[in-house]
Amino acid sequence: MAKAQTVTILSPVNGDVIALSAVKDPVFSAGMMGLGFGIQPSSGEVVAPVSGKVTMVAETKHAIGFTTPDNNLEVLVHLGIDTVDLKGSPFTVQVAAGDDVQAGDVIATMDLAAIQAANRQTTVILAVTNASDKLESLDVATGKKVAGAVTATGRLNANTFNAKRQNRLPKAGKYDQLAADIVANVGGVENISSLIHCITRLRFYLKDESQANDDVVRDLKGVIDVAKAGGQYQVVIGPAVTDVYDAVIKQIGPEFSNDSETAKAVAETAAAAQRPTTTWGRVKWGISSLIGVITGSMIPVIGLLAASGILKGILALLTTFKVVSPTAPTYVIINAMGDSVFYFLPIFVGFTAGKKLGADPVIMGIIGGVLTYPAIVTMASGKATSTLLGMGINADFFGLPVHVASYTYSIFPMIAGAWLASKLEPWLKRVIPTVLRMIFVPLFEVVIVSGAILLFLGPIITVLSTGLANIIVWVYNLSPAISGLIIGGFYQVLVIFGLHWAVIPIVANDIATTGHSYLNAIVSATMVAQGGAVLAIALKSKLANIQELAWPATISAFCGVTEPAMYGINLKYGRAFVTASIGAAVGGFLTGLLRVNMWGFTGALIGFTSFVNPKGLDFSFYGFLIASAATIVVSFALTWMFGFKDEDVNAVKVAPKKRHLGEAA
């Protein structure tokens, strides 16, 4: 057994060392960022607490990270509390990421008076962010210390690092081994900056993508494929992604989740480093950032929208066939279940957009409640007394004529409001004394942001959103069949790069402004096509390992999630993706030609109720059946004849599978 070792950590500033539990920040004081201590500084000079490499300097200069060379201890020095809002003005940092430092070297200065003048606390916090993996214990000597004095001693055993990680798991889970293999083959914990996930993918931000072993990760049992886009190392998992994400976070620690302070600081630094300097580059970067914000705000509610859409479609069928009367209490109850997520969508999007943009999510949820307040909704439906810039004037505010729009089903006004709140909130915290913040920050934020949306942002965005929906309909009406052919044939290419999420808000806006979406109907055909292709492979192949993948992938594609079919089978064997795309083009062509419309989010075969017009069953439903049947026939037949044969499996080079304990030799 390896001999236990100790590591010493110096005080980064002059001052009074306090226990971490006494720090007035709930994330640090609860130990969520790891073991450590706080210092009430008496002067502003900051020194390196350990020898090693500087791994991170926050864009706002309030946080500096280090890694020690001998034991890979990760140490974070956080200058002040809530000082990220000060945009770096009180700090001067003399090191950069990649620099080597010795313990005691001067690395930064902080202007204590400026921090106090901004109503922020000057407490310096030191945290060992991978303490749960590295340290048996950390003994802290509290009291007066000078910068560079030994302040904490940690006991560690470097040879039991991996064993300790496994031992700290409360119970071996189904995905723990897969999670451990993924972490090891993306370069280890030390190569991970942060981790998020969407519906099917783990999205790693890695420090060095070249350290990841793509072939081994791709061939792990439970991994469908690997993709790289938007600065992310994406591991495609499929429907089990949430379970695998939880298993990975359980092993590497909560500090790597996207909500942690360390991950945010690393993301800020990475974003600053990657920000382009050319005009066109800045335009592309801005568009990419906007899509990222919209996508991040929408991902948590997509499942809810899909489920509600199915329920609303079922209710439409029940009323069409007179099983339920539209005036019956049964109808009202089921309709409330299906309609509530759409009606109160501003509340949910406000919460998720607030988290994404750094505003208080609870306050943003309340602002969403203002927009969906019944009296405001009633006011929006009132008769216009005049028009201004094409908007009907249906209310006034202190005599100022305004257009109050309906914000149920809306997305973009709340995202704009969250952006405004993310700028307003730090300013309010700077100018309002700490003792008054609890009451007056929410008060002013709700009043200002709600007023801005209702009086200015909302009407402008409503006009733009309506214009976007009208443009989509106009392009579609130029030639529905040709539009369907082109979109159907190439949409799944967007899925390959994870860019299809940029289309989701467009569909959501389309449904919010018009109540339906021709575009979503075409997208649905592409999902059916992938399912038809992989169904052909499932039936044709005699290989057990192919059938094991193909059957679940078929079900998944017909349920609207195509990544397992694409990455696990169709794209992997080349021609099958082409034949599926041809089937999708045919399906899109027929969907456009028959003018199939869609009133919900959920597509593919499982979303058949989304094609039922709430006003009564019309040809859209039958057009969906015709287009889907033709899509399955074409993609199935082409794949069966030209897209796949078992010999293709041997032609694909794969990395050798790693054997795990318990596997047969």
C-alpha positions as CSV (number, residue, x, y, z in Angstrom):
1,M,0.0,0.0,0.0
2,A,1.4,3.4,-0.9
3,K,2.6,5.6,1.9
4,A,0.3,8.5,2.8
5,Q,1.7,11.9,1.8
6,T,1.0,15.4,2.8
7,V,0.7,18.6,0.9
8,T,0.9,22.2,2.3
9,I,-1.2,25.2,1.1
10,L,-0.2,28.8,1.8
11,S,-2.4,31.7,2.6
12,P,-2.8,33.7,-0.6
13,V,-3.2,37.0,1.2
14,N,-2.5,38.8,4.5
15,G,-5.5,38.5,6.9
16,D,-7.6,36.5,9.2
17,V,-8.1,32.9,8.2
18,I,-11.5,31.5,8.9
19,A,-13.1,28.1,8.5
20,L,-14.8,27.4,5.1
21,S,-18.1,26.9,6.9
22,A,-17.9,30.6,8.1
23,V,-17.6,31.9,4.5
24,K,-20.8,33.8,3.5
25,D,-21.3,32.0,0.3
26,P,-23.6,28.9,0.4
27,V,-21.8,27.1,-2.4
28,F,-18.4,27.3,-0.9
29,S,-19.4,27.1,2.8
30,A,-21.3,23.9,2.1
31,G,-18.2,22.3,0.7
32,M,-19.8,21.9,-2.8
33,M,-16.6,23.3,-4.3
34,G,-14.3,21.1,-2.2
35,L,-12.3,21.5,1.0
36,G,-10.7,24.8,1.8
37,F,-10.8,28.0,3.9
38,G,-11.5,31.7,3.7
39,I,-9.4,34.8,4.5
40,Q,-10.6,38.2,5.5
41,P,-7.8,40.2,3.8
42,S,-6.1,43.1,5.4
43,S,-4.1,44.0,2.2
44,G,-4.6,43.5,-1.5
45,E,-1.5,41.6,-2.6
46,V,-2.2,38.0,-3.7
47,V,0.4,35.2,-3.9
48,A,0.3,31.7,-5.3
49,P,-0.9,29.2,-2.6
50,V,0.9,26.3,-4.2
51,S,3.6,25.6,-6.8
52,G,2.4,24.4,-10.2
53,K,0.7,25.6,-13.4
54,V,-1.9,28.3,-13.7
55,T,-4.8,26.5,-15.4
56,M,-7.4,29.2,-15.4
57,V,-7.8,33.0,-15.1
58,A,-11.4,34.1,-15.2
59,E,-12.2,36.8,-17.8
60,T,-13.4,39.0,-14.9
61,K,-10.1,38.3,-13.0
62,H,-12.0,37.3,-9.8
63,A,-10.9,33.6,-9.9
64,I,-7.5,31.9,-10.6
65,G,-7.0,28.2,-10.8
66,F,-3.8,26.1,-10.2
67,T,-2.8,22.5,-10.7
68,T,0.2,21.0,-8.7
69,P,2.6,18.9,-10.8
70,D,3.2,16.0,-8.4
71,N,-0.3,15.1,-7.3
72,N,-2.6,17.0,-9.7
73,L,-4.2,18.9,-6.9
74,E,-6.6,21.5,-8.3
75,V,-6.7,24.7,-6.3
76,L,-9.1,27.6,-6.9
77,V,-8.5,31.1,-5.4
78,H,-11.7,33.2,-5.5
79,L,-11.2,36.9,-4.9
80,G,-14.2,38.3,-3.0
81,I,-17.8,37.2,-3.0
82,D,-20.1,38.2,-5.9
83,T,-17.2,40.1,-7.4
84,V,-17.8,38.6,-10.9
85,D,-20.3,41.4,-11.4
86,L,-17.5,44.0,-11.1
87,K,-16.1,42.9,-14.5
88,G,-12.5,42.8,-13.3
89,S,-12.2,46.4,-12.4
90,P,-10.8,45.9,-8.8
91,F,-8.3,43.3,-9.9
92,T,-4.9,43.2,-11.6
93,V,-3.7,39.7,-12.5
94,Q,0.0,39.2,-13.3
95,V,-0.2,35.6,-14.6
96,A,-2.0,33.8,-17.4
97,A,-3.3,30.3,-18.1
98,G,-0.3,28.1,-18.8
99,D,2.2,30.0,-16.6
100,D,4.3,28.1,-14.1
101,V,4.4,29.6,-10.6
102,Q,6.1,28.9,-7.3
103,A,4.3,29.0,-4.0
104,G,4.5,32.5,-2.6
105,D,5.0,34.3,-6.0
106,V,2.9,37.4,-6.3
107,I,0.2,36.7,-8.9
108,A,-2.4,39.5,-8.5
109,T,-3.6,42.5,-6.5
110,M,-7.1,43.4,-5.4
111,D,-8.4,46.9,-4.6
112,L,-10.2,46.2,-1.3
113,A,-11.6,49.7,-1.0
114,A,-13.2,49.5,-4.5
115,I,-14.8,46.1,-3.7
116,Q,-16.2,47.5,-0.4
117,A,-17.5,50.6,-2.2
118,A,-19.4,48.3,-4.6
119,N,-21.1,46.7,-1.6
120,R,-19.2,43.4,-2.1
121,Q,-17.5,41.3,0.5
122,T,-13.7,41.1,0.2
123,T,-13.4,37.6,1.6
124,V,-10.8,35.5,-0.4
125,I,-11.8,31.9,-0.7
126,L,-9.4,29.0,-1.4
127,A,-10.9,25.6,-2.4
128,V,-9.3,22.3,-3.5
129,T,-11.9,21.5,-6.1
130,N,-10.9,17.9,-6.5
131,A,-10.5,17.3,-2.8
132,S,-13.0,14.4,-2.8
133,D,-10.7,12.5,-5.1
134,K,-7.3,13.6,-3.8
135,L,-7.4,14.4,0.0
136,E,-8.0,12.2,3.0
137,S,-8.3,15.4,5.1
138,L,-7.4,19.1,5.1
139,D,-6.3,20.6,8.4
140,V,-6.6,24.4,8.5
141,A,-4.9,26.7,11.0
142,T,-7.2,29.6,11.5
143,G,-6.3,33.1,12.8
144,K,-3.9,35.8,11.6
145,K,-1.7,34.8,8.7
146,V,0.6,36.6,6.4
147,A,0.6,36.0,2.6
148,G,2.8,32.9,1.9
149,A,2.5,31.4,5.3
150,V,1.6,27.7,5.6
151,T,-2.1,27.7,6.4
152,A,-3.4,24.2,5.6
153,T,-2.0,20.7,5.5
154,G,-3.7,18.0,3.4
155,R,-3.2,14.3,3.6
156,L,-3.3,12.4,0.3
157,N,-2.4,9.1,-1.2
158,A,-1.8,9.6,-4.9
159,N,-1.7,5.8,-5.7
160,T,-5.2,5.3,-4.5
161,F,-6.7,8.1,-6.7
162,N,-8.8,5.9,-9.0
163,A,-9.8,3.6,-6.1
164,K,-10.9,6.5,-4.0
165,R,-13.1,7.7,-6.8
166,Q,-14.8,4.4,-7.0
167,N,-15.0,4.0,-3.2
168,R,-16.8,7.4,-2.8
169,L,-19.6,6.2,-4.9
170,P,-22.4,5.3,-2.5
171,K,-23.5,2.4,-4.7
172,A,-22.4,0.9,-8.0
173,G,-24.9,2.1,-10.6
174,K,-25.8,0.6,-14.0
175,Y,-23.8,3.3,-15.9
176,D,-20.8,3.7,-13.5
177,Q,-18.4,1.6,-15.5
178,L,-19.4,3.3,-18.7
179,A,-18.9,6.7,-17.1
180,A,-15.5,5.8,-15.8
181,D,-14.4,4.6,-19.2
182,I,-15.7,7.8,-20.9
183,V,-13.8,10.0,-18.3
184,A,-10.6,8.0,-18.7
185,N,-10.7,8.2,-22.5
186,V,-11.5,11.9,-22.8
187,G,-8.2,12.6,-21.1
188,G,-9.2,12.1,-17.5
189,V,-10.7,14.5,-14.9
190,E,-7.7,16.8,-15.3
191,N,-8.6,17.4,-19.0
192,I,-12.3,18.3,-18.4
193,S,-13.3,21.9,-17.9
194,S,-17.1,21.3,-17.6
195,L,-19.9,19.0,-18.8
196,I,-23.5,19.6,-19.9
197,H,-25.9,17.4,-21.8
198,C,-28.9,17.6,-24.2
199,I,-31.5,15.0,-25.0
200,T,-29.0,12.5,-26.5
201,R,-25.4,13.8,-26.0
202,L,-22.9,14.4,-23.3
203,R,-21.2,17.7,-24.2
204,F,-17.7,18.0,-22.8
205,Y,-15.7,21.2,-22.8
206,L,-12.2,19.8,-22.8
207,K,-8.9,21.6,-22.2
208,D,-7.2,19.6,-24.9
209,E,-9.3,17.6,-27.4
210,S,-6.2,15.9,-28.8
211,Q,-6.0,13.9,-25.5
212,A,-9.3,12.2,-26.1
213,N,-9.2,8.8,-27.7
214,D,-12.1,9.1,-30.2
215,D,-11.9,5.4,-31.4
216,V,-12.0,4.0,-27.9
217,V,-14.8,6.3,-26.7
218,R,-16.8,5.6,-29.9
219,D,-16.5,1.8,-29.4
220,L,-17.6,1.7,-25.7
221,K,-20.7,-0.3,-25.1
222,G,-23.4,2.3,-24.5
223,V,-21.8,5.0,-26.7
224,I,-23.3,5.5,-30.2
225,D,-20.7,7.9,-31.6
226,V,-18.4,10.9,-31.0
227,A,-18.9,14.3,-32.6
228,K,-17.1,17.6,-32.3
229,A,-18.8,21.0,-32.9
230,G,-19.1,24.4,-31.3
231,G,-16.0,23.8,-29.1
232,Q,-17.7,20.8,-27.6
233,Y,-16.6,17.2,-27.5
234,Q,-19.9,15.4,-27.9
235,V,-20.4,11.8,-26.8
236,V,-23.7,10.5,-28.4
237,I,-25.4,8.3,-25.8
238,G,-29.1,8.2,-26.8
239,P,-32.1,8.0,-24.5
240,A,-29.9,7.1,-21.5
241,V,-27.9,10.3,-21.6
242,T,-29.3,11.7,-18.4
243,D,-28.4,8.5,-16.4
244,V,-24.9,8.5,-17.9
245,Y,-24.5,12.2,-17.2
246,D,-25.4,11.7,-13.6
247,A,-22.9,8.8,-13.3
248,V,-20.1,10.9,-14.8
249,I,-20.9,13.9,-12.5
250,K,-21.0,11.5,-9.6
251,Q,-17.5,10.4,-10.3
252,I,-15.8,13.6,-11.4
253,G,-17.6,15.9,-8.9
254,P,-20.4,18.5,-9.0
255,E,-17.8,21.3,-9.7
256,F,-17.7,20.1,-13.3
257,S,-21.4,20.5,-13.9
258,N,-22.4,23.6,-15.9
259,D,-23.9,25.4,-12.9
260,S,-20.6,25.3,-10.8
261,E,-18.5,28.4,-10.2
262,T,-15.4,26.8,-11.5
263,A,-17.0,25.6,-14.7
264,K,-18.5,29.0,-15.3
265,A,-15.1,30.7,-14.8
266,V,-13.4,28.2,-17.1
267,A,-16.1,28.8,-19.7
268,E,-15.7,32.6,-19.5
269,T,-11.9,32.2,-20.0
270,A,-12.4,29.8,-22.9
271,A,-15.0,32.1,-24.5
272,A,-12.7,35.1,-24.2
273,A,-9.8,33.2,-25.8
274,Q,-12.0,32.0,-28.7
275,R,-13.7,35.3,-29.4
276,P,-12.8,36.3,-33.0
277,T,-11.3,39.7,-33.9
278,T,-12.5,40.1,-37.5
279,T,-15.9,41.7,-38.3
280,W,-17.3,38.6,-40.0
281,G,-15.9,36.4,-37.3
282,R,-17.6,38.5,-34.6
283,V,-20.9,38.3,-36.5
284,K,-20.6,34.5,-36.7
285,W,-19.6,34.3,-33.0
286,G,-22.6,36.5,-32.1
287,I,-25.0,34.3,-34.1
288,S,-23.5,31.2,-32.5
289,S,-23.8,32.7,-29.0
290,L,-27.5,33.7,-29.7
291,I,-28.3,30.2,-30.9
292,G,-26.5,28.8,-27.8
293,V,-28.6,30.9,-25.5
294,I,-31.9,30.0,-27.2
295,T,-31.0,26.3,-27.3
296,G,-29.9,26.3,-23.6
297,S,-33.2,28.0,-22.7
298,M,-35.3,25.5,-24.7
299,I,-33.7,22.2,-23.9
300,P,-35.2,21.7,-20.4
301,V,-38.7,22.3,-21.7
302,I,-38.7,20.4,-25.0
303,G,-39.8,17.1,-23.3
304,L,-42.7,18.9,-21.7
305,L,-43.8,20.5,-24.9
306,A,-43.6,17.2,-26.7
307,A,-45.7,15.4,-24.1
308,S,-48.3,18.1,-23.9
309,G,-48.5,18.2,-27.7
310,I,-49.3,14.5,-27.8
311,L,-52.0,15.0,-25.1
312,K,-53.6,17.8,-27.0
313,G,-53.7,15.7,-30.1
314,I,-55.4,12.8,-28.3
315,L,-58.0,15.2,-26.9
316,A,-58.6,16.6,-30.4
317,L,-59.3,13.0,-31.6
318,L,-61.6,12.3,-28.7
319,T,-63.7,15.4,-29.5
320,T,-63.6,14.7,-33.3
321,F,-65.1,11.2,-32.8
322,K,-67.4,12.6,-30.1
323,V,-66.0,10.5,-27.3
324,V,-65.7,13.7,-25.2
325,S,-67.8,16.8,-25.5
326,P,-65.9,20.2,-25.6
327,T,-68.2,21.5,-22.9
328,A,-67.8,18.5,-20.5
329,P,-65.7,18.8,-17.3
330,T,-63.6,15.8,-18.6
331,Y,-62.5,18.0,-21.6
332,V,-61.7,20.9,-19.4
333,I,-59.5,18.8,-17.1
334,I,-57.6,17.1,-19.9
335,N,-57.2,20.3,-21.9
336,A,-55.7,22.0,-18.8
337,M,-53.2,19.1,-18.6
338,G,-52.2,19.5,-22.2
339,D,-52.4,23.3,-22.5
340,S,-50.8,24.5,-19.2
341,V,-47.2,24.1,-20.4
342,F,-47.9,26.2,-23.5
343,Y,-50.0,28.7,-21.7
344,F,-47.5,29.3,-19.0
345,L,-44.4,28.8,-21.2
346,P,-43.0,32.3,-20.4
347,I,-42.7,31.2,-16.8
348,F,-40.7,28.1,-17.6
349,V,-38.6,29.8,-20.3
350,G,-37.9,32.7,-18.0
351,F,-36.6,30.3,-15.4
352,T,-34.4,28.4,-17.8
353,A,-33.2,31.5,-19.6
354,G,-32.3,33.1,-16.3
355,K,-30.1,30.2,-15.4
356,K,-28.5,30.2,-18.8
357,L,-27.7,33.9,-18.8
358,G,-26.9,34.4,-15.1
359,A,-30.1,36.2,-14.0
360,D,-32.0,35.1,-11.0
361,P,-34.2,32.3,-12.4
362,V,-36.9,32.7,-9.7
363,I,-37.3,36.4,-10.5
364,M,-37.5,35.6,-14.2
365,G,-40.2,33.0,-13.5
366,I,-42.2,35.7,-11.6
367,I,-41.8,38.1,-14.6
368,G,-43.1,35.3,-16.8
369,G,-46.1,35.1,-14.4
370,V,-46.6,38.8,-15.0
371,L,-46.9,38.2,-18.8
372,T,-49.4,35.4,-18.3
373,Y,-51.4,37.1,-15.7
374,P,-55.1,36.7,-16.7
375,A,-55.9,40.4,-16.7
376,I,-52.9,41.0,-19.0
377,V,-54.0,38.2,-21.3
378,T,-57.5,39.7,-21.4
379,M,-56.1,43.2,-22.1
380,A,-54.1,41.7,-25.1
381,S,-57.3,40.5,-26.7
382,G,-58.9,43.9,-26.4
383,K,-60.0,45.9,-29.4
384,A,-57.4,48.3,-30.8
385,T,-58.3,51.9,-30.8
386,S,-55.6,52.9,-33.3
387,T,-52.4,51.6,-34.9
388,L,-48.7,52.5,-34.5
389,L,-46.0,50.9,-36.8
390,G,-48.5,48.2,-37.7
391,M,-49.3,47.4,-34.1
392,G,-52.8,47.8,-32.6
393,I,-52.9,50.2,-29.7
394,N,-55.1,48.4,-27.1
395,A,-54.0,49.9,-23.8
396,D,-52.2,52.8,-22.2
397,F,-49.6,53.2,-19.4
398,F,-49.9,56.5,-17.5
399,G,-51.5,57.9,-20.6
400,L,-48.8,56.5,-22.9
401,P,-50.4,54.5,-25.7
402,V,-49.1,50.9,-25.9
403,H,-49.6,47.6,-27.7
404,V,-50.1,44.8,-25.2
405,A,-49.4,41.5,-27.0
406,S,-50.4,38.0,-25.9
407,Y,-47.4,36.3,-24.4
408,T,-48.8,32.8,-23.8
409,Y,-46.9,30.3,-25.9
410,S,-44.1,32.9,-26.3
411,I,-40.3,32.3,-26.0
412,F,-38.2,35.2,-27.4
413,P,-39.6,38.0,-25.2
414,M,-38.6,36.1,-22.0
415,I,-35.1,35.4,-23.4
416,A,-34.7,39.1,-24.2
417,G,-35.9,39.8,-20.7
418,A,-33.5,37.4,-19.1
419,W,-30.6,39.1,-21.0
420,L,-31.8,42.5,-19.7
421,A,-32.1,41.1,-16.2
422,S,-28.5,39.7,-16.4
423,K,-27.2,43.2,-17.0
424,L,-29.6,45.0,-14.6
425,E,-29.2,42.6,-11.6
426,P,-25.4,43.2,-11.1
427,W,-25.9,46.9,-11.2
428,L,-28.7,46.8,-8.7
429,K,-26.5,44.8,-6.3
430,R,-23.8,47.4,-6.7
431,V,-26.0,50.4,-5.8
432,I,-28.3,48.8,-3.3
433,P,-26.9,48.3,0.2
434,T,-26.5,44.7,1.3
435,V,-29.1,44.9,4.1
436,L,-31.8,46.1,1.6
437,R,-31.0,43.7,-1.4
438,M,-33.3,40.9,-0.4
439,I,-36.4,43.1,-0.9
440,F,-35.4,45.9,-3.3
441,V,-33.4,43.9,-5.9
442,P,-36.4,41.7,-6.8
443,L,-38.7,44.7,-6.6
444,F,-36.8,46.8,-9.0
445,E,-35.9,43.9,-11.3
446,V,-39.6,42.7,-11.6
447,V,-40.8,46.3,-12.2
448,I,-38.1,47.3,-14.7
449,V,-37.9,44.1,-16.7
450,S,-41.6,43.4,-16.8
451,G,-42.3,47.0,-17.8
452,A,-39.6,46.9,-20.5
453,I,-41.1,43.7,-22.0
454,L,-44.7,44.9,-21.9
455,L,-44.0,48.4,-23.2
456,F,-41.0,48.0,-25.5
457,L,-39.3,44.7,-26.0
458,G,-42.4,42.6,-26.2
459,P,-44.2,44.5,-29.0
460,I,-41.0,44.8,-31.1
461,I,-40.2,41.1,-30.7
462,T,-43.8,40.1,-31.4
463,V,-43.6,42.0,-34.7
464,L,-40.3,40.4,-35.6
465,S,-41.5,36.9,-34.6
466,T,-44.6,37.3,-36.6
467,G,-42.5,38.5,-39.5
468,L,-40.2,35.4,-39.2
469,A,-43.3,33.1,-39.2
470,N,-44.7,34.9,-42.2
471,I,-41.3,34.5,-44.1
472,I,-41.3,30.8,-43.4
473,V,-44.8,30.4,-44.7
474,W,-44.0,32.6,-47.7
475,V,-41.0,30.5,-48.7
476,Y,-43.0,27.4,-48.1
477,N,-45.9,28.7,-50.3
478,L,-43.5,29.4,-53.2
479,S,-43.3,25.7,-53.6
480,P,-44.4,23.4,-50.7
481,A,-43.2,20.3,-52.6
482,I,-39.7,21.7,-53.4
483,S,-39.3,23.1,-49.9
484,G,-40.2,19.7,-48.5
485,L,-37.8,18.0,-50.9
486,I,-34.8,20.1,-49.9
487,I,-35.4,20.3,-46.2
488,G,-36.3,16.6,-46.0
489,G,-33.2,15.6,-47.8
490,F,-30.7,17.6,-45.8
491,Y,-32.2,18.2,-42.3
492,Q,-30.6,15.1,-40.7
493,V,-27.2,16.5,-41.8
494,L,-27.8,19.2,-39.2
495,V,-28.3,16.5,-36.6
496,I,-24.8,15.1,-37.4
497,F,-23.3,18.3,-36.1
498,G,-25.8,18.9,-33.3
499,L,-27.0,22.1,-35.1
500,H,-30.6,20.9,-35.4
501,W,-31.3,22.6,-32.0
502,A,-31.2,25.9,-33.8
503,V,-34.3,24.9,-35.7
504,I,-36.3,24.1,-32.5
505,P,-36.9,27.7,-31.4
506,I,-38.0,28.5,-35.0
507,V,-40.6,25.8,-34.8
508,A,-41.7,26.9,-31.4
509,N,-42.1,30.5,-32.6
510,D,-44.0,29.2,-35.6
511,I,-46.5,27.4,-33.4
512,A,-46.7,30.3,-31.0
513,T,-47.5,32.8,-33.6
514,T,-49.6,30.8,-36.1
515,G,-50.7,27.8,-34.0
516,H,-49.2,25.3,-36.4
517,S,-45.9,24.6,-38.3
518,Y,-45.4,23.3,-41.8
519,L,-41.7,23.2,-41.2
520,N,-42.1,20.8,-38.3
521,A,-44.2,18.4,-40.4
522,I,-41.3,18.2,-42.9
523,V,-38.8,17.5,-40.1
524,S,-41.1,14.7,-38.9
525,A,-40.7,12.9,-42.2
526,T,-36.9,12.9,-41.8
527,M,-37.3,11.0,-38.5
528,V,-39.6,8.4,-40.1
529,A,-37.0,7.9,-42.9
530,Q,-34.2,7.1,-40.4
531,G,-36.5,4.6,-38.7
532,G,-37.4,3.0,-42.0
533,A,-33.8,2.5,-43.0
534,V,-32.7,1.0,-39.7
535,L,-35.7,-1.2,-39.7
536,A,-34.6,-2.7,-43.0
537,I,-31.1,-3.4,-41.4
538,A,-32.7,-4.9,-38.3
539,L,-34.7,-7.4,-40.5
540,K,-32.0,-8.0,-43.1
541,S,-28.9,-8.5,-40.9
542,K,-28.1,-12.0,-39.5
543,L,-25.5,-10.5,-37.1
544,A,-26.6,-10.5,-33.4
545,N,-24.6,-7.3,-32.6
546,I,-26.3,-5.4,-35.4
547,Q,-29.8,-6.6,-34.5
548,E,-29.1,-5.7,-30.8
549,L,-28.5,-2.1,-31.9
550,A,-30.9,-1.8,-34.8
551,W,-34.2,-2.8,-33.1
552,P,-33.9,-0.3,-30.3
553,A,-32.7,2.4,-32.8
554,T,-35.8,1.7,-34.9
555,I,-38.1,2.3,-32.0
556,S,-36.2,5.4,-31.0
557,A,-36.4,6.9,-34.5
558,F,-40.1,6.3,-34.8
559,C,-40.4,8.0,-31.4
560,G,-38.6,11.1,-32.7
561,V,-35.0,10.6,-31.5
562,T,-32.9,9.7,-34.5
563,E,-29.3,9.8,-33.1
564,P,-29.2,6.1,-32.2
565,A,-30.3,5.1,-35.7
566,M,-28.0,7.5,-37.4
567,Y,-24.8,7.1,-35.4
568,G,-25.3,3.5,-34.3
569,I,-26.1,2.1,-37.7
570,N,-27.0,4.3,-40.7
571,L,-24.2,6.8,-40.7
572,K,-21.7,4.2,-39.5
573,Y,-22.2,2.1,-42.6
574,G,-22.4,5.0,-45.0
575,R,-24.8,4.0,-47.8
576,A,-27.7,3.5,-45.3
577,F,-27.6,7.2,-44.4
578,V,-27.8,8.2,-48.0
579,T,-30.7,5.9,-48.7
580,A,-32.4,7.2,-45.5
581,S,-31.9,10.7,-46.7
582,I,-33.4,9.9,-50.1
583,G,-36.4,8.5,-48.3
584,A,-36.6,11.7,-46.2
585,A,-36.5,13.8,-49.4
586,V,-39.4,11.8,-50.8
587,G,-41.3,12.1,-47.5
588,G,-40.6,15.9,-47.3
589,F,-41.7,16.3,-50.9
590,L,-45.1,14.5,-50.3
591,T,-45.5,16.4,-47.0
592,G,-45.2,19.7,-48.8
593,L,-47.2,18.5,-51.9
594,L,-50.1,17.4,-49.7
595,R,-49.7,20.5,-47.5
596,V,-49.5,18.5,-44.3
597,N,-49.6,20.7,-41.3
598,M,-48.7,20.1,-37.7
599,W,-50.2,21.6,-34.5
600,G,-47.7,20.1,-31.9
601,F,-44.1,19.6,-31.3
602,T,-43.8,15.8,-31.3
603,G,-43.1,14.3,-34.7
604,A,-42.4,10.8,-36.2
605,L,-44.9,8.0,-35.8
606,I,-45.4,8.5,-32.1
607,G,-46.5,12.1,-32.7
608,F,-49.4,11.2,-35.0
609,T,-51.8,13.2,-32.8
610,S,-49.8,16.4,-33.6
611,F,-51.2,16.2,-37.1
612,V,-54.8,16.4,-35.8
613,N,-56.3,19.9,-36.3
614,P,-57.8,21.1,-33.0
615,K,-60.7,22.5,-35.0
616,G,-61.5,19.1,-36.4
617,L,-59.9,16.2,-38.3
618,D,-58.8,17.4,-41.7
619,F,-56.6,16.1,-44.6
620,S,-53.4,16.9,-42.7
621,F,-53.8,13.8,-40.7
622,Y,-54.3,11.6,-43.7
623,G,-51.5,13.4,-45.6
624,F,-49.2,12.5,-42.7
625,L,-50.2,8.9,-43.0
626,I,-49.6,8.8,-46.7
627,A,-46.3,10.7,-46.5
628,S,-45.1,8.5,-43.6
629,A,-46.0,5.3,-45.3
630,A,-44.2,6.4,-48.5
631,T,-41.2,7.5,-46.5
632,I,-40.9,4.1,-44.8
633,V,-41.4,2.2,-48.0
634,V,-38.7,4.2,-49.9
635,S,-36.1,4.3,-47.2
636,F,-36.7,0.6,-46.3
637,A,-36.6,-0.6,-49.9
638,L,-33.5,1.4,-50.9
639,T,-31.6,0.4,-47.7
640,W,-32.6,-3.2,-48.1
641,M,-31.4,-3.3,-51.8
642,F,-28.5,-0.9,-51.8
643,G,-27.8,0.5,-48.3
644,F,-26.5,-2.4,-46.2
645,K,-25.1,-5.9,-46.2
646,D,-23.5,-7.8,-43.4
647,E,-20.1,-7.6,-45.1
648,D,-20.1,-3.9,-44.4
649,V,-19.7,-4.5,-40.7
650,N,-16.3,-6.1,-41.3
651,A,-15.2,-3.2,-43.4
652,V,-15.6,-0.7,-40.6
653,K,-12.5,-0.3,-38.5
654,V,-13.3,-0.2,-34.8
655,A,-11.1,0.2,-31.7
656,P,-10.8,-3.0,-29.6
657,K,-13.4,-3.2,-26.8
658,K,-12.1,-2.8,-23.3
659,R,-12.8,-5.8,-21.2
660,H,-14.4,-5.2,-17.8
661,L,-14.4,-7.3,-14.7
662,G,-16.9,-10.0,-15.1
663,E,-16.8,-10.3,-18.9
664,A,-16.0,-13.6,-20.5
665,A,-12.5,-14.0,-22.0
